[in-house]
């Protein structure tokens, strides 16, 4: 029997119960009813449990999902999803380039906006924030596309593996601390039997078999957003994103929140309800991995980048899932200026997320750990001790924290950024991709990226998105430059 991943109600219920704990809903009575009826917890790593449930359990799961959606959340006011409310909570929301030309520094607080954080860390610094600059060159964009692909490819073989397995596999071939693509050559057979590579990725992403960039959703979504801007420009709407997906994105290439939103569109639901209806993955990492193009095409304008990311993200995500995308887009918009170090870029990213949010607290924690701890393995251990028992390995909060810690600890170095992000586990390919995109922008051009990373890609990308299959990264850079140069 076909067990379609990420949509079975009996599996969604367990994930929604975990989400309820995170966002402050009292769900213990619903959890007890589910357990008493014989319901199981959510699958730990896979998208579906191995065996189908009874018709009764499936219907009960649907009913309980709807009951959970009606429960009040303690975090609702501190973690809104609509853009106006997010801005109202951000005292350092960045101003537009027009305001900057009038002499107001980027990131300056708006009068009356927000207030002191409530358990969500300290307000982001407003000093040394980036200012508008000329559109990056095509070479800059080629570096960014390559960086995203390299980081993704590095993480693909070990996606879903536990942290101890990633470390053991790398150590067994002398590749620890991580400094090159993973290889199966020299790995003891018992270790591979205990911790096999990611089944779908191993044939195309180990050092001995890389032949161009294989397809991955971490590259498909930037391609889709490039199409989005080509067709609708910067004024695109969330329904425009939905229509593009239905036209160009195969349903089988979606996962977690994106698959749920896709299903909801086919059920006739409209955004932003598509992000909420029976979607326990709405704070996971999917919106973050779609954010790069919004940052690339708004150099020096983190507010515009964040607002574009918000319109994209709210098709599928809410609250911290949306903030992760906004943070990433704003950070990339700062990096695209080529005028600021990674630390200033990350501070800029913090200006577009609520100080009261769980994500703000997690990012501050990650930066502090990275700044105070010389051994990055200890940083990772602390992050896992903090989040692994409460958050799924694809959740946006721990993964964004890990990306931030890796970028901070690497201090702008490209190889160190992607290797630290991937070596930290969790969603390894997505984390490597985002860290690679940002660090490669800071590196400037493809010539500044080590040849051992770029050569195996052979300037070729595989995808099922539109007519992009086989595209070179130089061609994608040209198209991105055109969109960034649009008025």
Beta strands, then each sheet from edge to edge (+ up, - down):
end
